Amino acid sequence: MRGRAWVGGALAAAVLVLLAERLGTRAVLSGLRSLDPGAIIAALALGAVAALATATRWRLVARALGAPVPMPAALADVYRAQLVNSVLPAGLVGDAHRAIAHGLPGSGGRAGFRAVVVERVGGQAVVVLAALLLIAGSAGAVGIGFALVVAALAAGALSRGRAGAGRRARPGARGWCADARTALLSRACGPGVVLLSLLALTCHLGMFVLAARVAGAEAPLGQLLPLLTAGLLAMSIPLNIGGWGPREGVTAAAFGAAGLDPAAGFAAAVLFGVLGLVSCLPGALALGRSWDGNRTRSRRRGRHDDHQPARG
């Protein structure tokens, strides 16, 4: 798994080099020079709202599954996970660490682990479906109809899978299905998960629009949003380095297909990556506190072991 992630990172780096060679870096450098304190503050604010929405969504799911998480810990862990995801291949390492940490016996056990996984998968599913509907809407009524048919087929397959889970699935799979129903499909949690996911998506799209404007893209917002949404969806492709690579390639291609300058799309995606990394910087504080806490606990265990009598 680790080797596969680094192979994906190498491919993402190759995509970036190819784009820089074909489209040039003039628009990227110009956009970087145009970044001002106002854009940095806006990125931090949008990142804070998105992190708060994600932490609240996690707390909602965790409480439903019987593994409640305090808001300060949830917000710190979400920031830390986003920062790690922004700098390592595949973009999942931070959430994997979050799931393992809250799956320990003293943190929530199996319910804590499942809460992180269900929250992450459910949130991503809402974001992907909303993004597809937005892209399809830009293609007219035919695109909307196609997207609705795909969504209906997916919902039907999911319901059949839930109906057959009790007969065919193993106990572990039945537990996952039951947790997903409780956290994502119940009246108590489902609407909250959807609304919080859409809020996080809105913040990320707002940051992408900011990056596009700084990069010099002057297209109307109605034309720009579907193109940037396609770039956001490309970040889900596991062959990336913190989202870099597929995002830039898809955004540049989308700009070109819409009759806009692909170099502007490339620059917008790069600036979005920079602003996204800036918005995650508060996670460095949480990461530092985590390391300090681990060192303190290690020293305490060492002193405790030193005072223990030797056993023959």
C-alpha positions in Angstrom: 0.0 0.0 0.0 2.8 2.4 0.9 4.6 1.6 -2.4 1.5 2.2 -4.4 1.0 5.6 -2.7 4.5 6.7 -3.6 4.0 5.5 -7.2 0.9 7.6 -7.4 2.8 10.5 -6.1 5.5 10.1 -8.7 2.8 10.0 -11.4 1.2 13.2 -10.0 4.6 14.9 -10.1 5.1 13.8 -13.7 1.7 15.4 -14.5 2.7 18.7 -13.0 6.0 18.8 -14.9 4.2 18.0 -18.1 1.7 20.7 -17.6 4.4 23.3 -16.7 6.3 22.3 -19.9 3.2 22.5 -22.2 1.4 25.5 -20.7 4.2 27.4 -19.2 4.5 28.9 -15.7 4.0 32.5 -16.5 0.3 32.5 -15.3 1.3 30.5 -12.2 4.1 32.9 -11.2 1.9 35.9 -11.9 -0.8 34.6 -9.7 1.6 33.8 -6.9 2.9 37.3 -7.0 -0.7 38.6 -6.9 -1.5 36.9 -3.6 -2.0 39.5 -0.9 -2.9 39.4 2.8 -6.6 39.7 1.9 -6.5 36.4 0.0 -4.6 34.7 2.8 -7.0 35.9 5.4 -10.0 34.8 3.2 -8.4 31.3 2.8 -7.9 31.0 6.5 -11.5 32.0 7.2 -12.9 29.6 4.6 -10.7 26.8 5.9 -11.8 27.4 9.4 -15.5 27.2 8.4 -14.9 24.0 6.4 -12.9 22.4 9.3 -15.6 23.4 11.8 -18.3 21.8 9.5 -16.3 18.6 9.2 -15.6 18.4 12.9 -19.3 18.9 13.7 -20.3 16.3 11.1 -17.8 13.9 12.8 -19.2 14.6 16.2 -22.8 14.0 14.9 -21.8 10.6 13.5 -19.7 9.6 16.5 -22.4 10.5 18.9 -24.9 8.4 16.9 -22.5 5.4 17.1 -21.8 5.7 20.8 -18.3 7.2 20.6 -18.7 10.9 21.4 -15.9 13.3 20.6 -15.4 16.7 22.3 -15.5 19.6 19.9 -11.9 20.9 20.8 -10.5 17.4 20.1 -12.5 17.0 16.9 -11.5 20.4 15.5 -7.8 19.8 16.3 -7.8 16.3 14.8 -9.6 17.5 11.7 -7.1 20.3 11.2 -4.2 17.9 11.7 -5.7 15.4 9.3 -6.2 18.1 6.6 -2.7 19.3 7.0 -1.2 15.8 6.7 -3.5 15.0 3.7 -2.2 18.2 2.0 1.4 17.1 2.0 1.4 13.3 1.6 0.5 11.1 -1.3 -3.1 9.8 -1.8 -4.7 12.4 0.5 -5.9 9.9 3.0 -3.1 9.4 5.5 -4.4 12.1 7.9 -7.9 10.5 8.1 -6.4 7.1 8.4 -4.4 8.3 11.4 -7.5 9.9 12.8 -9.4 6.6 12.5 -6.7 4.6 14.1 -6.2 7.0 17.0 -9.9 7.1 17.8 -10.1 3.3 17.4 -7.8 2.6 20.4 -9.4 1.1 23.5 -9.0 4.3 25.5 -10.4 6.6 22.8 -13.6 4.9 21.6 -12.6 1.4 20.4 -14.3 -0.1 17.4 -17.1 2.5 17.5 -14.6 5.3 17.4 -12.8 3.8 14.4 -16.1 3.2 12.5 -17.3 6.7 13.3 -14.3 8.2 11.5 -14.6 5.9 8.5 -18.4 6.4 8.1 -18.1 10.1 8.5 -15.4 10.4 5.9 -17.2 8.1 3.4 -20.6 9.6 3.9 -19.3 13.2 3.6 -17.4 12.4 0.4 -20.4 10.7 -1.1 -22.5 13.8 -0.5 -19.8 16.1 -2.0 -19.4 13.9 -5.1 -23.1 13.7 -5.8 -23.6 17.4 -5.3 -20.6 18.1 -7.6 -21.9 15.8 -10.3 -25.3 17.5 -10.2 -23.7 20.9 -10.5 -21.6 19.8 -13.5 -24.6 18.1 -15.1 -26.7 21.2 -14.5 -24.3 23.2 -16.6 -24.9 20.8 -19.4 -28.7 21.5 -19.5 -31.7 19.3 -18.9 -30.2 16.3 -20.5 -27.3 16.4 -18.1 -29.6 16.8 -15.1 -31.7 13.9 -16.2 -28.7 11.7 -16.7 -27.3 12.6 -13.2 -30.7 11.8 -11.6 -30.9 8.4 -13.3 -27.4 7.5 -12.1 -28.2 8.7 -8.6 -31.5 6.6 -8.6 -29.6 3.5 -9.8 -27.0 4.0 -7.1 -29.7 4.4 -4.4 -31.5 1.3 -5.7 -28.3 -0.8 -5.6 -27.6 0.5 -2.0 -31.0 -0.4 -0.8 -30.7 -3.9 -2.3 -27.4 -4.3 -0.7 -28.9 -3.3 2.7 -31.8 -5.7 2.2 -29.5 -8.6 1.4 -26.9 -7.8 4.1 -28.8 -9.7 6.8 -28.8 -12.9 4.7 -25.4 -13.0 3.0 -23.0 -10.6 4.8 -20.7 -11.6 7.6 -21.3 -10.2 11.1 -18.6 -7.5 10.5 -20.2 -6.3 7.3 -23.6 -6.3 9.0 -22.1 -4.1 11.7 -20.8 -1.6 9.1 -24.1 -1.5 7.3 -26.0 -0.9 10.5 -23.6 1.9 11.5 -24.0 3.5 8.0 -27.8 3.4 8.3 -27.7 4.8 11.8 -25.3 7.6 11.0 -26.2 8.5 7.4 -29.7 7.4 6.7 -31.5 8.2 9.9 -33.7 11.3 10.4 -31.6 12.3 13.4 -28.2 12.4 11.5 -28.8 12.2 7.8 -29.9 15.8 7.2 -27.1 17.2 9.4 -24.5 15.1 7.5 -25.8 16.4 4.1 -26.0 20.1 5.2 -22.6 20.1 6.8 -21.0 18.4 3.8 -22.6 21.0 1.5 -21.2 23.7 3.7 -17.7 22.3 3.5 -18.1 22.0 -0.3 -19.2 25.6 -0.5 -16.1 26.8 1.4 -13.8 24.8 -0.9 -15.5 26.1 -4.0 -15.3 29.6 -2.6 -11.5 29.2 -2.1 -11.2 27.8 -5.7 -13.1 30.8 -7.1 -10.8 33.1 -5.1 -7.7 31.3 -6.6 -9.2 31.5 -10.1 -9.8 35.3 -9.8 -6.3 35.8 -8.5 -5.0 33.8 -11.4 -6.7 36.1 -13.8 -9.7 34.0 -14.8 -12.5 36.5 -15.6 -15.2 34.1 -16.8 -18.7 34.5 -15.3 -19.3 32.6 -12.1 -21.9 30.4 -13.7 -19.4 29.2 -16.2 -16.5 29.0 -13.8 -18.1 26.9 -11.0 -18.6 23.6 -13.0 -15.0 23.8 -14.2 -13.7 24.2 -10.7 -16.0 21.6 -9.4 -14.4 19.1 -11.8 -11.0 20.0 -10.4 -12.2 19.3 -6.9 -13.6 15.9 -7.9 -10.2 15.1 -9.5 -8.6 15.4 -6.0 -10.4 12.2 -5.1 -8.3 10.2 -7.6 -5.7 8.5 -5.3 -2.8 9.2 -7.7 -1.9 12.5 -6.2 0.3 14.3 -3.7 -2.0 16.0 -1.3 -4.5 16.6 -4.2 -1.8 17.9 -6.6 -1.5 16.4 -10.0 -5.0 15.3 -11.1 -6.5 18.5 -9.9 -4.3 20.6 -12.2 -4.6 18.4 -15.2 -8.4 18.2 -15.0 -8.9 21.9 -14.3 -6.6 22.8 -17.3 -8.5 20.4 -19.5 -11.9 21.7 -18.4 -10.8 25.3 -19.1 -9.7 24.3 -22.5 -12.9 22.4 -23.3 -14.9 25.5 -22.2 -13.0 27.7 -24.6 -10.9 29.4 -21.9 -7.2 29.5 -21.5 -5.9 26.2 -20.1 -2.9 28.0 -18.6 -5.3 30.0 -16.5 -7.0 26.8 -15.3 -3.6 25.3 -14.4 -2.7 28.5 -12.5 -6.0 28.5 -10.7 -5.5 24.9 -9.6 -2.0 25.6 -8.3 -3.1 28.7 -6.4 -6.0 26.7 -4.9 -3.4 24.2 -3.7 -1.3 27.0 -2.1 -4.4 28.6 -0.5 -5.6 25.2 0.7 -2.3 24.5 2.3 -2.4 27.9 4.0 -5.9 27.2 5.3 -4.6 24.0 7.0 -1.7 25.7 8.8 -3.5 25.8 12.2 -3.2 22.0 12.0 0.6 22.5 12.6 -0.3 23.6 16.1 -2.3 20.5 16.8 0.4 18.4 15.3 3.0 20.0 17.5 0.8 19.4 20.6 0.3 15.8 19.6 4.1 15.2 19.3 4.7 17.0 22.6 2.1 14.9 24.3 3.5 11.7 22.9 7.0 12.6 24.2 5.6 13.5 27.6 3.8 10.2 27.9 6.9 8.3 26.7 9.0 10.0 29.4 6.4 9.3 32.1 6.3 5.6 31.1 10.1 5.5 31.2 10.2 6.9 34.7 7.5 4.6 35.8 9.4 1.6 34.4 12.6 2.7 36.1 10.9 2.7 39.5 9.5 -0.8 39.0 11.3 -3.6 40.9 13.3 -6.0 38.7 11.7 -9.4 38.2 13.8 -12.5 38.2 
